[in-house]
Amino acid sequence: MEELLDPGLGQVRVFLMHDDNKPRKLKYNLGHRRLLTFGGAYSNHIRAVAEAGARHGIETIGVIRGEERLPLNPSLAHAAACGMTITYLDRAAYRLKHTDESLAALRARWGDDVVILPEGGSNAAAVRGCAELPGEITEDYDVVCCPVGTGGTLAGISAGLPEGRRALGFAVLKGASFLEGEVARLQREAYGRTWANWSVNLDYHFGGYAKSTPVLDGFIAKYRVEGIYVAKMLYGILDLARQGAFAPGTRVVAIVTGQPSTFVAE
């Protein structure tokens, strides 16, 4: 792991662990004949499911938010090249995608044996996959930080932490107070219990999902990090360190889930 060096950290040390959480989320969701999932037109999750389907011989269906636009953008073209069937729901129908009526309609169209993964891939199986991450950390540490979109990665990291460590998630969405309940729900579904070693910080969304400000843009340019998730987390860590939120000598591992060229995971 590389260390993030910045005078603002003071006596806090931050180590960057590059880790693609999408395969972790999918690891225990594979083994089915047919998978259906949801995402925006540039969704990293859609790409990851398509790639996993191609590798493992699984039929995949991607339900995309919005209207069809041709030619396909590079992200959807890649998914289609991997064998994924692309279909669409208008935005009003997409908001209702997880209702019983919508799920029944999808199963009627794609078959009763289709396994439906939620948008972003966060479910109990995904939590179990992400729980393996702390066991792969090679540095001594006190805190593990990660960006939070749907909560699955944070729920898993928390569940996999050794005693005495804690997890801190940085929400990339505006108005994401629901995430605390969502992370707890995911842990209960995966393990039948919750952990008290995690929290979600809601203060570094910079206006909301895929939104930015000149301050964040400057930070992204300085550190050459992915802007939708990773930059918001790293900015938050540095700002909290400057405020004294971490005790001197605290060792933080920051999970870097994307590269600067990563597609927007809508």
N, C-alpha and C positions, 0 to 999 in steps of 0.2 A: 504494500500500500504506500502511496505517496502522502507526504505531509503537506497540508495547506499552511503556507507561511504568510502571515499578515501581522503588522505591528499591533493592530487593534485587538488581537487575541490575548495579549498579555501573557499570563502564565498558563493559559488554556491551550492544549494541543489538539489539533484536529487532523485526523487521518482519513483519506478518501479511499473508499472501497468501491471499485467499479463492479457493478453487478446488474445484469439484466433480469429484472424480476418477472418478466413475462413467462419464460420457461419454467420458473419455479411455480408460478400460479397454475400452469397447465400440467405439471408433472403428474399429479394424481387425478386429473380430469380426463386423461387419455384412457384408452382401452375400450372405447365405445365404437360402434360402427358408424355413427353419424352424429356430428356436433353442429349445433346452431348457436350463433351468438350475435351480439349487437355492437354497433359502433358508428362513429361519424365517418365522414368521407376520407379522413386522414388518420384513422385510428391505428395506433401501434398494436392494440389488442387484436384487431381484425387480421393484421399482417401475421402476427405470431400464431394465431389459430390456423390460418391458412398454411403457414410453413410447417407447423406440427402435423397437420393433416397429410401434407405431401410426404413427410418423412415416415409417418406411421401407417399410411394407407387408410386414413379415416376420411370419409366424406364430410365436407364442411360447407356450411351455409352461412353467409354473412348478411345480416339484416341491417341496412344502412339508413341512417336518419336523413330524410329529405328526398328530393326528387332525383331521378336518374339524370346524369349529365354525361354526354359522350363527346369526345373520347374519354375513357376513364382516366382519372389522375394517376400519377405514378404509384401511389400507395395501393389503390384498388386494382390497378393493372397487374401489380405484383401478386396480389392475393388471387386474382383470377388465373394468372399464369401458374400458380400453385395448385389449381384445381378447385378453388372455392367457387361455389355458386353465389352470385351477388344478386340480392333483391332489395327492395326499398319499402320504407314506410314514410308517409308524409309526417310532418312534425307533430301534428295533433295526434295521430295514431301512435307515433313513437313514444309520446309521453305516457301512453297507456299500455306499453308493451309488456309489462309484468303483471297486468291484471289477469284474473282467471279466464276471462272471455278472450283476451288476446292470445294467451298461451294455448287455449283450446283450439283457436283458429290456426295457429302455427302448426300444432300437432296434426290437425286435420289435413293441412296442406302437405306437410313434410313427413308424416308418419308418426305413429304412436311411440316408436322406438327412438325418436330423435331425442338427444340429450341437450337441454337448453342451458347455456352458460349466461350469466348476467353480463351486462355491459362492464367492461374493465376486467372481467374474469374473477372477481372477488366472491368466493363462496367457501364453504367449509374445507373442501379439498385444496383450494388455493392457499388457505391459511396454513394447512399442514405443510405444504411445500415451502412457504416462506419461513416457517418455524425452523427450517434447517440452516438458514443463513447465519445466525450467531455462532453456530458450531464451526464455521469456516473462517471466522475472524482470527487473524494471526497476531494482532497486536493486543497488549493489555488495554483495557478500556473501562470506562465508567458508564458512558451513555452511548446509545446508538440512535442516530437521527436519520429520518427518511422523509421524502415528500409524501403527501397523502392526497390521493384523488378519491378512491372508493373505500379505502380502509383496510383492504386485505393484507397488504404488505406489513403495515404497522401491527395488525392483529397477530400475524404470524411471528414477527420478530419478537414482540412482547412475550408470546408463549414459549419461545425458544431460548430466552435469556437465562443465564445462570443467576443464582441468588445474588442479590446485592447490586445488580445492574438495572438500568432503566432505559426505556425507549421514549423518544420525543419525536412526534410527527409534525410536519409543517403543512397545513392545508393550503392547496393551490386554488381553492374555490372561495368565492365570496359568500358569506352567510352560511358557513359550513358547520354550524353548531350541532347539526344532526350527526356528525361523524362520531361523536363520543358514544352515542347509542348504537351506531352502526358497527363500530369496532367491537364493542361488548357483545352485540348480537352474533357477529361472526365467530368470536371466541367460544361463545356458548354452543353454537351449532357444530363447531369443530371438536370441542373438548368437553362440553357439558359444564364449563366453569368459565370464570373471567379472571384476569390478573389485574393487580393494582399498580403495576410497575410501568405504566405508560401514561402519556398525556398528548393532547393535540393543541398546538399553537395556531390560533386563527388570525394572527396579526400581520402576516406577510404574504397576502394573496395579491397585492398590487393591483387591485381593481377587479379581480376575478379570474376565472379560467382563461388562459391564453392571452390575458391582458398584461400590459407592462406600463412602465413610466420611464422618463428619461434617466432617473436614478438607477432603476433596474437595468435598463439598456446599457448604461455605462459599466455596471458591474459585470454583465454578460460579456461585454467586449474585453474587459480587463482580464477576466479569468477564463474566457473562452469555454463557457459551459452551456449546456442545454438550458433554454429559457423558460419552458413551460413548467417544469417541475424542479430541476436541480438548482437553478439560480435562486429561486425563492427560498429554498431550504438553506443554502449556503449563506445568503444574505442574512437570513434570520439568525443563524448560528453566530455569525460575526457581530451582529447588532446586540444579541443577548450577551455575548462575551464582553463587549464594551460596557454594557450596563451592569456587569457584575453578576449576571444570573447564574453563571457557573463558578463554583468555588475555584480558587487558584490551584493549579495542578490537575484539574479535571482533564481526562483524556476522552475525546469524543471521536467516534467513528461515524462518518457521514456516508450514507449509501448513495452513490452516484448511479442513477438508473438510466441515464441517457447520454448520448454524445451530442455535440453542438448541431450536427446535421439531422438529429432524430426528427421524424415526422411528428406533427402535432397529434397527440392521442386524444381525439375529441370524445 
